[in-house]
Amino acid sequence: MNLILIAVISLGAIALVLAAILYVASKKFAVYEDPRIAQVGEVLPQANCGGCGYPGCSGFADACVKAGSLDGKFCPVGGQPVMAKVADILGLAAGEAEPMVAVVRCNGTCANRPRINQYDGAKSCAIAASLYGGETGCSYGCLGCGDCVAACQFDAIHMNPETGLPEVDEAKCTACGACVKACPKSIIEIRPQGKKSRRVYVQCVNKDKGAVARKACTVSCIGCGKCVKVCPFEAITLENNLAYIDPYKCKSCRKCEEVCPQGTIIALNFPPRKPKSEDASAAPKVALTKKETEVPVAEATKAVETLKTTVDEATKVTE
């Protein structure tokens, strides 16, 4: 009995000593966390998409609190309303951010880009890209397996069964960039949404030379450079046989769209162009004065009378 009692007392004493050591250590090595981090984390959408550039919503909340400013920080999922709440918690000014949207820069539909082989493997763009160039002659275009669809947490992108290409729903897209990271061909880009959702961009990423690119896809960029020459704002650059429109320099004049021989440049959500007036293109007609019209008539009358006299004389000779 005494042995059991001694063991219980000994274990209790050891537990008390260890508890004291842990208490002292917790106080000495305690890491202070600003309570505002938890408050900011509560108003964030907790999508953990990484679209803000930080590892999850907790990382973004920590960055906002420690930075002391919200310049350059934006939650693409929550948008401006969430950033306004974050600003209220931190007592800072919420910066205005331009709305962004995902853009698919490939127009290689089944009609534009004919298939030359058939892929029979795992339904994954990443796996297909590691094995070969794709089912068409264009090794830069969309593979059509839908990795971007699987990566999107907001049901904002779907594969069109008729074209075989992904399509973005602007109303649902948060520009988180998950589809951009999932695409092994880098055909999806995050661009400014633009006023009234109007955007002008080159819907091609093919860097082959013109003849090769055109053979693979009827609407591919051939690197002719006509769009570069006609742009008055120097918004278009040509590199590696591929044109690119800078969305921050482009003023949506659409001159590049008119001169593109391949129809590769897309002007999205713009109203249809007004048809050119035929009267304006026709040569102007010069109105003749009364005096000017009388001269040809008099000459014609004189010629008829001369011809009539000649005929009468010929008739008398035959008689």
Secondary structure, 3 states (H helix, E strand, C coil): CHHHHHHHHHHHHHHHHHHHHHHHHHHHCCCCCCHHHHHHHHHCCCCCCCCCCCCHHHHHHHHHHHHCCCCCCCCCCCHHHHHHHHHHHHCCCCCCCCCEEEEECCCCCCCCCCECCCCCCCCCHHHHHHHCCCCECCCCCCCCCCHHHHHCCCCCEEECCCCCCEEECCCCCCCCCHHHHHCCCCCEEEEECCHHHCEEEECCCCCCCHHHHHHHCCCCCCCCCHHHHHCCCCCEEEECCEEEECCCCCCCCCHHHHHCCCCCEEEECCCCCCCCCHHHHCCCCCCCCHHHHHHHHHHHHHHHHHHHHHHHHHHHHHC
